[in-house]
Amino acid sequence: MQVVDVFKLLPRTDCRECGFATCRAFAVALGNQQTVPRNCPDLDRSISANTIYPVYGAHGEVVSTVAIDSDRLNQGAIFNRQKKYIAGLEEKLDSLIRENRRPSWEGRNADIRLSLTAREVEVLRLLAEGCTNTEISKVLAISCHTVKSHVVHIFNKLGVNDRTQAAVWAARNRLV
């Protein structure tokens, strides 16, 4: 068996599941009969498999052999290996999702939204729409001093310093 021909069959992913550092090293070892094809998870796609049985003569010597086509003898092992591979991929995917997951603004600020009073939410919506304190006071029929008090409470609860930051928070949390 030619090493180059074997190498062409391999996935060239260098997955190391065969026990070798590279697919090239596996191909060389296979050519030198230091490993077997079934050790590569991607070489289990054979078209057919033959099992060769010896035929013994009267004195115990091998007089011939019989090759019998057999379905894959190791279907269970292949299935388990594929299941293990998929589980590993799912675990890696979950890990990547956990590492890259950033809590949404809504998730991080859900408790803040609950701590805003209904009136503060109304003031915040109007503030986010660009209304001045005077305009807010007219719309809500409250004094400018009360609006200013609500704005201060909103800033404190949201941890922001100005109207723009409060408006951005409101937009991200779908209040406007």
N, C-alpha and C positions, 0 to 999 in steps of 0.2 A: 504494500500500500504506500502510495506516494504522499509525503507530508504536505505538499502543495495542494493535492486533491482533497485531503482531509481538511486543510485550512479553509478551502473554498466552501465547505459545508458548514463551517462554524459561524456563529452570529457576529463574532469580532467585537463583542461588548466588554470583554475582559471582566466578566461578572465574578470570577473566582470561585463559583459554586462547585467547580470540578476539582478544586484543590490546587490549581496552578495559577500563577500570577497573570498570565495572558492566554488568549486563545492560541497564539502561536506556540507557546510552550506546551499547551495541551496537545496540539497537533503533532509536535515532535515526539512527545512521550507516547502518543498513540501509535505513531509510526515505529517506535522502538519497542512496542508492546509492553510499556510500563504502566499503562492504564487501559481502560475499556471504554467504548463509545457511550455506554449508558451513564457514565459519570458526568457527561455534559448535558445539562437540562434541555438544550436545544437540539440534541441529536436523537431525541426520542421520537422523531417524525419519520421513522423508516417506513418504506413502502411495504416491506414484508420482513418476516423473521424466519430463519431456518434453524431448526434444532437438529444437530447431527448426532446420530447414535452409532456406536461401533457394533459390527457384526463379528462375533468371535468364532474361530474354527474349533475343531475337536480338541486341540491342545491348548486352547486359551489365547491363541494369537489372533490379532485383528486381521480378518480376511477382507473386509470391506466396510463401508459405512452406508448408512441410510440417512438422507436428509429429508426431513419432514417440515413442510411449511406449517408454521404455527402462528396463530394470532399473537399479538404482543403478550408475552408471558408476564410482563410486569405492569399491566394497566393500573393496578392499585397503587404501585409505587409512583408511577407517573402522575396519577391524579393527586396523590398526597403532596408531591413535590410542587405541582402547579398551585394547589391550594395554599401551601406554605408561601410560595412566591407572591401570590395575590394578597395574602394576609400581610406580608412584609411591605408590599406597596401601599396597602391601605394604612398601615401603621405610619409609614413615612409621610403619606399625605396628611393624616391627622396631625402629625408632629409639625409639618409645615404650616398647616392651618392654624394650629395653636400659637406657633411662633410669630406668624404674621397677622394674627387677629388683633385688630385695634377696636376697642369698644366704640360703638357708634355714639355720636353725640347724644342721641336719644337715650341710649342705655346708660351712659355715664351720668346724664343729668335727669334721669327719671325721678329721683328723689327731690331734685330742685324743683321740677315742674309741679310735683305734689305739694311742695312747701309754699309755692306762690299762691296767694289768695286769688279768688275769681276776679276781684277788682284789679289786682296787680297784673293778671294776665291780660285784661282789657287794656290797661295802660300800656303794657309792653307791646301789644299788637299795634296800637295807635302810634306809639313811639317808633316802632319798626317801619311803619308806613311813612314816617317822616314828619309827623305832626309835632308842633311845638307844645310846650306845657299849656299855653293859653288855649290852643286849639283843642287839646285833650280835655281841658277843664270845661270848655263849652259843649263838646260832644257828650261828655259823661255827666254834665250838670253838677260839677263839684268845683271847689275853689282851686285856684292856682297853687296855693300853699299845700293843699292835700295832694295834688298831682306831684308836686316836688317831693313830698314825703314818700309817695308811692315809688317814684323813680329812684330815690336813695335806697329804699328797701329792696327794690329789684336789683340794683347794682350790687348791693351787699350779698344778696342770696345767690346771684349768678357768678359773683367773683369777677365782675368786669369794672372798667373804669370810666367808660363813656357810652354814649347813646349808640355809636356805631357798633361797638362790641356787643351791646345788648341786642341790637337789631340782627347781627350775624347769628347770635345764639338763637334768637327767635326763629330765624329762617331755617337754620339747621334742625331745629326741633319742630318744624312744621307748624308753628303758631301763626305764621303769615302766609 
